[in-house]
Amino acid sequence: MESSGANVDLIGFSLTGDLFGGDYGIHVAGSTNAVIDKVVIRGGTISGFYYEHANNSRIERCLVSGNKSQGVYLWASTASAMGTRLRIVPSAGIKAGA
């Protein structure tokens, strides 16, 4: 997602990663005020959510489980997670960098 102010409500839609785990469930890049609501991301991805240079974004009522590394990875970003569950995440539930 590269659009500012976007509101994505996936109404419980489920994303399942592949066996190789080289991707992200949802990648938000360069956005402001993006909202992701009601999505399930399960296994096979590096991170369930990857925010890159995205600010004031929200993750609401989501479930992230079984990822290879982080549930949520924030790179030079700010985001809040409300009503979101992170389960079986080996590295970190939420990781922030640079």
N, CA, C and O atoms as a GROMACS GRO file, in nm:
protein
  392
    1MET      N    1   0.085  -0.116   0.000
    1MET     CA    2   0.000   0.000   0.000
    1MET      C    3   0.090   0.123   0.000
    1MET      O    4   0.179   0.135   0.084
    2GLU      N    5   0.068   0.213  -0.093
    2GLU     CA    6   0.148   0.334  -0.101
    2GLU      C    7   0.062   0.460  -0.104
    2GLU      O    8   0.110   0.566  -0.147
    3SER      N    9  -0.062   0.451  -0.061
    3SER     CA   10  -0.152   0.564  -0.064
    3SER      C   11  -0.176   0.618   0.076
    3SER      O   12  -0.202   0.540   0.169
    4SER      N   13  -0.168   0.747   0.094
    4SER     CA   14  -0.193   0.808   0.224
    4SER      C   15  -0.342   0.815   0.252
    4SER      O   16  -0.423   0.837   0.161
    5GLY      N   17  -0.378   0.795   0.378
    5GLY     CA   18  -0.517   0.804   0.420
    5GLY      C   19  -0.601   0.684   0.379
    5GLY      O   20  -0.723   0.689   0.392
    6ALA      N   21  -0.540   0.577   0.330
    6ALA     CA   22  -0.616   0.459   0.287
    6ALA      C   23  -0.669   0.384   0.407
    6ALA      O   24  -0.602   0.374   0.510
    7ASN      N   25  -0.790   0.332   0.394
    7ASN     CA   26  -0.852   0.251   0.499
    7ASN      C   27  -0.886   0.116   0.436
    7ASN      O   28  -0.975   0.108   0.351
    8VAL      N   29  -0.818   0.012   0.479
    8VAL     CA   30  -0.839  -0.122   0.423
    8VAL      C   31  -0.906  -0.208   0.529
    8VAL      O   32  -0.845  -0.242   0.630
    9ASP      N   33  -1.032  -0.244   0.507
    9ASP     CA   34  -1.106  -0.332   0.598
    9ASP      C   35  -1.125  -0.463   0.524
    9ASP      O   36  -1.205  -0.472   0.431
   10LEU      N   37  -1.053  -0.565   0.566
   10LEU     CA   38  -1.057  -0.693   0.496
   10LEU      C   39  -1.159  -0.790   0.556
   10LEU      O   40  -1.163  -0.906   0.516
   11ILE      N   41  -1.241  -0.744   0.649
   11ILE     CA   42  -1.355  -0.818   0.702
   11ILE      C   43  -1.318  -0.962   0.738
   11ILE      O   44  -1.392  -1.054   0.707
   12GLY      N   45  -1.202  -0.980   0.802
   12GLY     CA   46  -1.161  -1.112   0.846
   12GLY      C   47  -1.094  -1.198   0.740
   12GLY      O   48  -1.069  -1.316   0.764
   13PHE      N   49  -1.064  -1.141   0.624
   13PHE     CA   50  -0.996  -1.214   0.517
   13PHE      C   51  -0.863  -1.268   0.570
   13PHE      O   52  -0.798  -1.202   0.651
   14SER      N   53  -0.824  -1.384   0.526
   14SER     CA   54  -0.702  -1.448   0.575
   14SER      C   55  -0.595  -1.455   0.466
   14SER      O   56  -0.623  -1.496   0.354
   15LEU      N   57  -0.472  -1.414   0.501
   15LEU     CA   58  -0.357  -1.427   0.412
   15LEU      C   59  -0.267  -1.536   0.470
   15LEU      O   60  -0.233  -1.531   0.588
   16THR      N   61  -0.228  -1.632   0.389
   16THR     CA   62  -0.140  -1.739   0.434
   16THR      C   63  -0.015  -1.737   0.349
   16THR      O   64  -0.023  -1.737   0.226
   17GLY      N   65   0.102  -1.735   0.416
   17GLY     CA   66   0.229  -1.730   0.344
   17GLY      C   67   0.264  -1.862   0.277
   17GLY      O   68   0.200  -1.964   0.301
   18ASP      N   69   0.368  -1.857   0.194
   18ASP     CA   70   0.414  -1.978   0.127
   18ASP      C   71   0.518  -2.049   0.213
   18ASP      O   72   0.552  -2.001   0.322
   19LEU      N   73   0.568  -2.161   0.168
   19LEU     CA   74   0.663  -2.240   0.246
   19LEU      C   75   0.801  -2.176   0.256
   19LEU      O   76   0.877  -2.207   0.347
   20PHE      N   77   0.833  -2.086   0.164
   20PHE     CA   78   0.968  -2.028   0.160
   20PHE      C   79   0.984  -1.909   0.255
   20PHE      O   80   1.096  -1.879   0.296
   21GLY      N   81   0.876  -1.841   0.289
   21GLY     CA   82   0.880  -1.734   0.388
   21GLY      C   83   0.964  -1.614   0.349
   21GLY      O   84   1.031  -1.556   0.435
   22GLY      N   85   0.964  -1.575   0.223
   22GLY     CA   86   1.045  -1.463   0.179
   22GLY      C   87   0.967  -1.335   0.155
   22GLY      O   88   1.021  -1.241   0.097
   23ASP      N   89   0.844  -1.329   0.198
   23ASP     CA   90   0.758  -1.215   0.171
   23ASP      C   91   0.701  -1.157   0.300
   23ASP      O   92   0.727  -1.207   0.410
   24TYR      N   93   0.622  -1.052   0.285
   24TYR     CA   94   0.551  -0.990   0.396
   24TYR      C   95   0.402  -1.009   0.372
   24TYR      O   96   0.356  -1.012   0.257
   25GLY      N   97   0.326  -1.021   0.480
   25GLY     CA   98   0.181  -1.032   0.463
   25GLY      C   99   0.124  -0.906   0.400
   25GLY      O  100   0.059  -0.913   0.296
   26ILE      N  101   0.148  -0.791   0.463
   26ILE     CA  102   0.107  -0.661   0.409
   26ILE      C  103   0.224  -0.565   0.424
   26ILE      O  104   0.279  -0.550   0.534
   27HIS      N  105   0.262  -0.500   0.315
   27HIS     CA  106   0.373  -0.404   0.313
   27HIS      C  107   0.315  -0.265   0.288
   27HIS      O  108   0.255  -0.240   0.184
   28VAL      N  109   0.333  -0.176   0.385
   28VAL     CA  110   0.285  -0.039   0.374
   28VAL      C  111   0.409   0.050   0.360
   28VAL      O  112   0.492   0.054   0.450
   29ALA      N  113   0.422   0.121   0.248
   29ALA     CA  114   0.542   0.200   0.220
   29ALA      C  115   0.505   0.345   0.188
   29ALA      O  116   0.424   0.372   0.100
   30GLY      N  117   0.568   0.438   0.261
   30GLY     CA  118   0.553   0.580   0.232
   30GLY      C  119   0.414   0.636   0.253
   30GLY      O  120   0.381   0.740   0.195
   31SER      N  121   0.332   0.573   0.333
   31SER     CA  122   0.195   0.618   0.356
   31SER      C  123   0.182   0.694   0.488
   31SER      O  124   0.265   0.678   0.577
   32THR      N  125   0.080   0.775   0.499
   32THR     CA  126   0.046   0.844   0.622
   32THR      C  127  -0.101   0.817   0.651
   32THR      O  128  -0.185   0.820   0.561
   33ASN      N  129  -0.132   0.791   0.778
   33ASN     CA  130  -0.270   0.768   0.823
   33ASN      C  131  -0.337   0.647   0.758
   33ASN      O  132  -0.458   0.648   0.738
   34ALA      N  133  -0.260   0.545   0.725
   34ALA     CA  134  -0.318   0.422   0.669
   34ALA      C  135  -0.379   0.340   0.782
   34ALA      O  136  -0.323   0.334   0.892
   35VAL      N  137  -0.492   0.277   0.757
   35VAL     CA  138  -0.559   0.192   0.855
   35VAL      C  139  -0.581   0.054   0.792
   35VAL      O  140  -0.640   0.044   0.685
   36ILE      N  141  -0.534  -0.050   0.860
   36ILE     CA  142  -0.560  -0.188   0.818
   36ILE      C  143  -0.646  -0.250   0.927
   36ILE      O  144  -0.609  -0.247   1.044
   37ASP      N  145  -0.761  -0.305   0.890
   37ASP     CA  146  -0.859  -0.353   0.987
   37ASP      C  147  -0.905  -0.494   0.951
   37ASP      O  148  -0.929  -0.525   0.834
   38LYS      N  149  -0.917  -0.578   1.052
   38LYS     CA  150  -0.976  -0.712   1.043
   38LYS      C  151  -0.913  -0.801   0.936
   38LYS      O  152  -0.981  -0.843   0.843
   39VAL      N  153  -0.786  -0.829   0.949
   39VAL     CA  154  -0.720  -0.925   0.859
   39VAL      C  155  -0.648  -1.030   0.944
   39VAL      O  156  -0.601  -1.000   1.054
   40VAL      N  157  -0.640  -1.150   0.893
   40VAL     CA  158  -0.567  -1.259   0.957
   40VAL      C  159  -0.449  -1.293   0.868
   40VAL      O  160  -0.466  -1.321   0.749
   41ILE      N  161  -0.327  -1.290   0.925
   41ILE     CA  162  -0.206  -1.326   0.851
   41ILE      C  163  -0.143  -1.444   0.923
   41ILE      O  164  -0.105  -1.433   1.040
   42ARG      N  165  -0.130  -1.556   0.852
   42ARG     CA  166  -0.079  -1.678   0.914
   42ARG      C  167   0.042  -1.731   0.839
   42ARG      O  168   0.038  -1.752   0.718
   43GLY      N  169   0.149  -1.754   0.913
   43GLY     CA  170   0.267  -1.828   0.872
   43GLY      C  171   0.327  -1.802   0.735
   43GLY      O  172   0.262  -1.749   0.644
   44GLY      N  173   0.452  -1.842   0.723
   44GLY     CA  174   0.521  -1.841   0.596
   44GLY      C  175   0.571  -1.707   0.548
   44GLY      O  176   0.631  -1.698   0.441
   45THR      N  177   0.548  -1.601   0.624
   45THR     CA  178   0.598  -1.470   0.584
   45THR      C  179   0.708  -1.426   0.681
   45THR      O  180   0.715  -1.476   0.793
   46ILE      N  181   0.794  -1.333   0.637
   46ILE     CA  182   0.898  -1.281   0.726
   46ILE      C  183   0.831  -1.205   0.840
   46ILE      O  184   0.858  -1.232   0.957
   47SER      N  185   0.745  -1.110   0.806
   47SER     CA  186   0.668  -1.031   0.903
   47SER      C  187   0.524  -1.025   0.855
   47SER      O  188   0.499  -1.018   0.735
   48GLY      N  189   0.431  -1.027   0.949
   48GLY     CA  190   0.291  -1.013   0.910
   48GLY      C  191   0.265  -0.877   0.846
   48GLY      O  192   0.204  -0.868   0.740
   49PHE      N  193   0.311  -0.771   0.914
   49PHE     CA  194   0.300  -0.635   0.863
   49PHE      C  195   0.439  -0.575   0.855
   49PHE      O  196   0.517  -0.588   0.949
   50TYR      N  197   0.471  -0.510   0.745
   50TYR     CA  198   0.599  -0.439   0.731
   50TYR      C  199   0.566  -0.296   0.692
   50TYR      O  200   0.519  -0.269   0.581
   51TYR      N  201   0.592  -0.203   0.785
   51TYR     CA  202   0.570  -0.060   0.761
   51TYR      C  203   0.703   0.005   0.733
   51TYR      O  204   0.795  -0.004   0.814
   52GLU      N  205   0.715   0.070   0.618
   52GLU     CA  206   0.841   0.132   0.576
   52GLU      C  207   0.814   0.279   0.543
   52GLU      O  208   0.743   0.310   0.447
   53HIS      N  209   0.872   0.370   0.622
   53HIS     CA  210   0.850   0.514   0.605
   53HIS      C  211   0.701   0.547   0.600
   53HIS      O  212   0.655   0.625   0.517
   54ALA      N  213   0.626   0.486   0.691
   54ALA     CA  214   0.482   0.508   0.701
   54ALA      C  215   0.454   0.564   0.840
   54ALA      O  216   0.502   0.511   0.940
   55ASN      N  217   0.377   0.671   0.846
   55ASN     CA  218   0.355   0.739   0.974
   55ASN      C  219   0.208   0.751   1.010
   55ASN      O  220   0.120   0.758   0.924
   56ASN      N  221   0.184   0.754   1.143
   56ASN     CA  222   0.050   0.770   1.198
   56ASN      C  223  -0.047   0.665   1.144
   56ASN      O  224  -0.164   0.695   1.117
   57SER      N  225   0.000   0.543   1.128
   57SER     CA  226  -0.083   0.436   1.075
   57SER      C  227  -0.139   0.351   1.189
   57SER      O  228  -0.088   0.355   1.301
   58ARG      N  229  -0.246   0.275   1.159
   58ARG     CA  230  -0.309   0.192   1.262
   58ARG      C  231  -0.332   0.050   1.209
   58ARG      O  232  -0.365   0.029   1.093
   59ILE      N  233  -0.314  -0.044   1.300
   59ILE     CA  234  -0.349  -0.184   1.275
   59ILE      C  235  -0.458  -0.216   1.376
   59ILE      O  236  -0.435  -0.208   1.497
   60GLU      N  237  -0.577  -0.251   1.328
   60GLU     CA  238  -0.691  -0.271   1.418
   60GLU      C  239  -0.754  -0.408   1.400
   60GLU      O  240  -0.776  -0.452   1.287
   61ARG      N  241  -0.781  -0.475   1.510
   61ARG     CA  242  -0.854  -0.602   1.514
   61ARG      C  243  -0.799  -0.706   1.417
   61ARG      O  244  -0.874  -0.768   1.342
   62CYS      N  245  -0.667  -0.724   1.418
   62CYS     CA  246  -0.602  -0.820   1.330
   62CYS      C  247  -0.543  -0.935   1.411
   62CYS      O  248  -0.522  -0.921   1.532
   63LEU      N  249  -0.515  -1.046   1.347
   63LEU     CA  250  -0.447  -1.160   1.408
   63LEU      C  251  -0.327  -1.194   1.322
   63LEU      O  252  -0.340  -1.216   1.201
   64VAL      N  253  -0.209  -1.198   1.383
   64VAL     CA  254  -0.086  -1.234   1.312
   64VAL      C  255  -0.025  -1.352   1.388
   64VAL      O  256  -0.001  -1.342   1.509
   65SER      N  257   0.000  -1.463   1.319
   65SER     CA  258   0.056  -1.579   1.387
   65SER      C  259   0.145  -1.662   1.295
   65SER      O  260   0.125  -1.666   1.173
   66GLY      N  261   0.245  -1.727   1.355
   66GLY     CA  262   0.329  -1.823   1.285
   66GLY      C  263   0.422  -1.765   1.180
   66GLY      O  264   0.460  -1.835   1.087
   67ASN      N  265   0.459  -1.638   1.193
   67ASN     CA  266   0.550  -1.578   1.096
   67ASN      C  267   0.693  -1.620   1.125
   67ASN      O  268   0.723  -1.667   1.235
   68LYS      N  269   0.782  -1.604   1.028
   68LYS     CA  270   0.922  -1.644   1.043
   68LYS      C  271   1.000  -1.554   1.138
   68LYS      O  272   1.094  -1.600   1.203
   69SER      N  273   0.962  -1.427   1.149
   69SER     CA  274   1.039  -1.334   1.231
   69SER      C  275   0.948  -1.251   1.320
   69SER      O  276   0.916  -1.294   1.430
   70GLN      N  277   0.904  -1.132   1.275
   70GLN     CA  278   0.823  -1.042   1.357
   70GLN      C  279   0.677  -1.047   1.316
   70GLN      O  280   0.642  -1.081   1.203
   71GLY      N  281   0.591  -1.012   1.412
   71GLY     CA  282   0.450  -0.993   1.378
   71GLY      C  283   0.432  -0.861   1.304
   71GLY      O  284   0.365  -0.855   1.201
   72VAL      N  285   0.492  -0.755   1.359
   72VAL     CA  286   0.487  -0.622   1.298
   72VAL      C  287   0.628  -0.565   1.296
   72VAL      O  288   0.696  -0.564   1.399
   73TYR      N  289   0.674  -0.519   1.180
   73TYR     CA  290   0.807  -0.459   1.168
   73TYR      C  291   0.790  -0.315   1.122
   73TYR      O  292   0.737  -0.289   1.014
   74LEU      N  293   0.836  -0.222   1.204
   74LEU     CA  294   0.827  -0.079   1.172
   74LEU      C  295   0.966  -0.029   1.136
   74LEU      O  296   1.055  -0.028   1.221
   75TRP      N  297   0.987   0.013   1.013
   75TRP     CA  298   1.114   0.068   0.970
   75TRP      C  299   1.092   0.217   0.942
   75TRP      O  300   1.025   0.254   0.846
   76ALA      N  301   1.151   0.303   1.028
   76ALA     CA  302   1.135   0.448   1.016
   76ALA      C  303   0.987   0.485   1.004
   76ALA      O  304   0.948   0.564   0.919
   77SER      N  305   0.905   0.426   1.092
   77SER     CA  306   0.760   0.442   1.086
   77SER      C  307   0.701   0.457   1.225
   77SER      O  308   0.764   0.423   1.326
   78THR      N  309   0.579   0.509   1.230
   78THR     CA  310   0.503   0.511   1.354
   78THR      C  311   0.367   0.447   1.326
   78THR      O  312   0.302   0.478   1.226
   79ALA      N  313   0.326   0.358   1.416
   79ALA     CA  314   0.196   0.291   1.399
   79ALA      C  315   0.147   0.246   1.535
   79ALA      O  316   0.227   0.228   1.628
   80SER      N  317   0.017   0.227   1.547
   80SER     CA  318  -0.039   0.172   1.670
   80SER      C  319  -0.118   0.047   1.634
   80SER      O  320  -0.174   0.035   1.525
   81ALA      N  321  -0.121  -0.046   1.730
   81ALA     CA  322  -0.196  -0.171   1.710
   81ALA      C  323  -0.301  -0.180   1.820
   81ALA      O  324  -0.268  -0.188   1.938
   82MET      N  325  -0.428  -0.178   1.780
   82MET     CA  326  -0.537  -0.182   1.876
   82MET      C  327  -0.623  -0.305   1.852
   82MET      O  328  -0.668  -0.329   1.739
   83GLY      N  329  -0.645  -0.384   1.956
   83GLY     CA  330  -0.727  -0.503   1.942
   83GLY      C  331  -0.664  -0.608   1.852
   83GLY      O  332  -0.734  -0.690   1.794
   84THR      N  333  -0.531  -0.604   1.840
   84THR     CA  334  -0.459  -0.695   1.751
   84THR      C  335  -0.386  -0.799   1.834
   84THR      O  336  -0.325  -0.767   1.936
   85ARG      N  337  -0.391  -0.925   1.791
   85ARG     CA  338  -0.323  -1.033   1.861
   85ARG      C  339  -0.205  -1.082   1.779
   85ARG      O  340  -0.217  -1.107   1.659
   86LEU      N  341  -0.091  -1.096   1.845
   86LEU     CA  342   0.031  -1.149   1.783
   86LEU      C  343   0.064  -1.279   1.854
   86LEU      O  344   0.090  -1.278   1.974
   87ARG      N  345   0.062  -1.392   1.782
   87ARG     CA  346   0.088  -1.521   1.844
   87ARG      C  347   0.195  -1.598   1.767
   87ARG      O  348   0.209  -1.584   1.646
   88ILE      N  349   0.270  -1.678   1.840
   88ILE     CA  350   0.372  -1.766   1.784
   88ILE      C  351   0.463  -1.688   1.690
   88ILE      O  352   0.477  -1.723   1.573
   89VAL      N  353   0.524  -1.585   1.742
   89VAL     CA  354   0.616  -1.500   1.666
   89VAL      C  355   0.756  -1.521   1.724
   89VAL      O  356   0.782  -1.475   1.835
   90PRO      N  357   0.848  -1.590   1.653
   90PRO     CA  358   0.975  -1.630   1.712
   90PRO      C  359   1.071  -1.517   1.750
   90PRO      O  360   1.140  -1.527   1.852
   91SER      N  361   1.078  -1.411   1.672
   91SER     CA  362   1.176  -1.306   1.698
   91SER      C  363   1.122  -1.198   1.791
   91SER      O  364   1.176  -1.176   1.899
   92ALA      N  365   1.016  -1.130   1.750
   92ALA     CA  366   0.957  -1.022   1.828
   92ALA      C  367   0.814  -1.000   1.783
   92ALA      O  368   0.782  -1.018   1.666
   93GLY      N  369   0.728  -0.962   1.877
   93GLY     CA  370   0.592  -0.928   1.840
   93GLY      C  371   0.589  -0.802   1.753
   93GLY      O  372   0.530  -0.800   1.646
   94ILE      N  373   0.656  -0.697   1.804
   94ILE     CA  374   0.669  -0.572   1.730
   94ILE      C  375   0.816  -0.531   1.734
   94ILE      O  376   0.874  -0.524   1.842
   95LYS      N  377   0.875  -0.505   1.619
   95LYS     CA  378   1.014  -0.463   1.611
   95LYS      C  379   1.021  -0.329   1.540
   95LYS      O  380   0.957  -0.310   1.437
   96ALA      N  381   1.099  -0.236   1.596
   96ALA     CA  382   1.115  -0.105   1.534
   96ALA      C  383   1.263  -0.082   1.504
   96ALA      O  384   1.350  -0.121   1.582
   97GLY      N  385   1.290  -0.017   1.392
   97GLY     CA  386   1.428   0.011   1.354
   97GLY      C  387   1.440   0.144   1.284
   97GLY      O  388   1.343   0.198   1.231
   98ALA      N  389   1.560   0.198   1.284
   98ALA     CA  390   1.600   0.326   1.223
   98ALA      C  391   1.484   0.419   1.212
   98ALA      O  392   1.499   0.531   1.163
   0.00000   0.00000   0.00000
